[in-house]
Amino acid sequence: MNPVRSGNPPIEGQGRRGLGPEAHVLVVEDDAAMRHLIARLLRENGFRSTGVRDGREMWETLRNTEVDLILLDIMLPGASGLELLRGLRAERGSLPVVMVTAKGAEADRVLGLDLGADDYLPKPFGRRELLARVRAVLRRAHSPTATPAEPLAHATVQRLRFDCWTVDLARRELLAPGGTVVDLSGAEYDLLLAFIEHPHRVLARNQILELSRGRLADPNDRSVDVLVSRLRRKLEGKESGTAVIKTVRGSGYMFVPAVERVV
């Protein structure tokens, strides 16, 4: 991460427009200097921030404090960040988590996304990138309509349907054919919206990432394949013979069902 000097002014663009008052970010990082720098940067740019050293302190903080997002380093003493992510998804559902990984650790990034991380931040990273990713994940988690992936979520459209599935735009929920709410991470929900906004159209990996996460991406980034695989498992199930998301070899992916807008 670029050095954060004492007294640095907030980075322009500030604030957390549309995110509500002072989102609380929990920074889980065992390097004390890095932890303090990140926490201070967040505070200087309109967030509440708490820094902890390991999983034990993370769980203790979560028991006593409301947290809006966790910035979770993978390399931690005791339980690793990936182990903690498994526990968070089991106990805290869709609480937004941004994983921090070492440069070039693609396997860790892929595994983190597969376990349900909303985004990842490779080291070394800059101040602007950290803030941009935190804001983007919080917008996806807390704004029902104002994310780059949701142009369909205007006042007259309340739900989208495909096959026997329903997406409730106001609640940011996916309902299974029987009416049960399907647990989706913020990244999975945005990916689904990117697909249902462009049914029957082949989308390349970089297009999908730009549509679903609102940022330019390396076309070789495997995170889109991991997210598609996760979403497929939830939509198609083990016994289903119907493909909802079709792989177009050498080109990308295509959303197969017709989509109906419901007022």
N, C-alpha and C positions, 0 to 999 in steps of 0.2 A: 504494500500500500504506500502511496506517496506520503512523505512526511507531513504531519499535521502540526503546524507550529502553534505555540501558545498565542492566543489573541487573534487567530485567523477569523475574518468576517464570515458570516454565512455565505454559502455559495448561492449565486443568483438563481432565481426561480423558486424561490423559497417557499418555504412554507409548505403546507401540505394541503393544497387546494382540494376540496372535496373529500378529505379524509377525516373530518371531524376534529375535535380538540385533542391535541397531544396524544398521538398513538404511543403506546409503551413498547419499546423494543428491548428484549432480553438478549444480551450479548454473552454467549458461552464460549470463552476463549481462555486457555491456560496461560498464555503469555501475558504477563501483567501490563507491560508497556503497550502492547497492541490493544489489549482490552480497554485500557484507559483512553487511548487515542480514539478508538472507535466510539466509545461511549460519549466522549466529549464532542466529537464531530456531530453525532446525532443530536445531542442537546443544543449545539449551536445552530442547528438547522430545524428546530421546531419540534423535536421528539422528546419524550421522556425516555431515559435509558437506564438500564441496570446491568452491571457486569458481574459475571460469576465465573469461577475457575473450572468447574467440572459438573458432572451429572448430579452429584449429591446436592450441590448448591442450586442447580437448576430446578430440581424437583421441589426443594424447600421453598424457593421463590414462587414457583407456580402454585403451591399450596396456600400461599399467603397474599398473593398479588395478582391482579388481572393483567394479563400480557396480551398484546395484539399481534406480535410477531417475534420469532426467535431467529437470531443470527447464530448459527451453530457450526463451530469448527469441527472437522472430522477427527483430527489428531488431538485427543484429550487423554489425560491420565485416567486410569480406571476404565470405565465404559467409554467406548469410542463414540464419536458423533453419530455413526450409522446405527449403533446399538440404541442410542438414545432416541433416534428418529423412529425406530421400530416401536419403542415404548410410547412415544408421543402419539403416534398414529393409533395405537391401541387404546390409549387412555384419553387423548385430547382431540380425537377426530381430525377436523380440518384446520386446526390452529396453524396459521401460516409459518412455514419454516424455510429459511434460505440457508443452504449448506455452503460452507467455506472450505475449498479444497486446495491442495497444493497444485502448482502449475504442472500441467501435463498429466495429472492423475485422472485420466478419462474413465478408467474403470470405477473409481470412487464416485465420480459424477453420475455415471450411468446407474450404478447401484443406488445412489441416493435418490435419484428421480424414480427409480423402480419401487423404492420403499415409500414414496409419497412426498418427497420434497417439492416445494413449489418453484424453486429456482436454485441456482448455484452461483457462487462467486469465486472464480479461480484466483489464487494468489500468484504474483502480487497484483493488487488492484488499486485503482485511484479513488480519490474521495468522491468525485462526481459519479463514477460507476456504482459505488456502494449506495449512495443516496438514491440514484435512479432506480436501482433494482429493489430497494426497500420500498420506495414509493409505489412502484408498479405492482408489487405483490400485495401491498395494502389496499391499493385501489381495487384490485380484482377481488379481494376478500370482503371489502366493506361497502363497495358501491354497486348497487344492483343493476345500474344501467349505463354508467359513464365510463366504460372501458373500451379500448380500441377494438376489441373483438365483438362488440355488441351493438352494431348499428341497427339491428332489428328490434332492439328493446325500446321502442318509442311508445308514446302514450296509448296508441290504439291497439297494439299487439301485446297481449298478456301472456300467451302461451304458444309454444311451437310443438307440433306433433309429427312424429314419423313412426311408421308401423303402429305399434300400440304403446309407444313411449311418449312421454310429455316432458317438455322443459318449461318450468315456471320461471319466467324472466324476472318477476318482481322478487321472488324468494331465492333466485339463483339455485334452483333445485331440479334434479332429474328424477322423474317418477317412472318406476317400472310399470309394465302392463297391468299388474295387480294393484297399483296405487302406492306401493312402497317407495319411500325416498331412498335413492341410491347415494351412498357416500362417495362424493367426488372431491378431490383436492381442487384448489383454485386453478392450477394449471390444467387439470383434466377438464374442468368445466369450460374454461376458455378455449381449449382445443375442440371440444364438442361444438361450441358455438361457431368457431371458425369453419368447421365442416358443414354444419346445417345451414350456414349462410351461403354456401357454395355447393349445393348438392349436384351430383352428376358431373362434376368438374374435377379434372385431375389437378391436384395441388402438389407442387414440388416441396421438398423439405424446407427450404428457406422461406417460401411463401407461407407455409403453415406456421413457422415460428414467428414470422412478422405479424401474421394475422392474429395469432393466439396469445402472444406475449408482448406485442407492441415494441419489438426491437429488432434491429438487423442481426442476422445470425450467420455463422459460418455454415455453408451448405453441407459440409462434412460433419457437422455436429450431430452426434448420435442421440441426443436427448429427444428429438422428435420421434425417433423410432421407439424409444422406451415409452414415451407418453402415449403413442398410438397403441402399443401393445397393451398397456394398462387399461386404456379406454375400451379396447376391443374385448378384453376379458370381462368387463362389466356389462357391456352391451350384448355380447354374443353368447357368453357362457360356454361351458364345456360341452353341452349336449346339443347346442344349436347348430343346424346345418346351414343357416342363412348368414351370409357375409354382410355386415353393416358397413364396414370400412374395407374397401378393396385395395390391395396392393397392385399398382401398375408398374411392372418391372422396368427399372431404369428411368422412371419418370416421377413417381411419388405415390400419392394415395387419393382415392376417390370415395366420397360418401354416397352410398348406393340408394337408400330409400328416398321416396318423395317426401317433401316437408310441407306441412300445412300450418298456416298462421291462424291463430284463434284470438278473436277480440274479447 
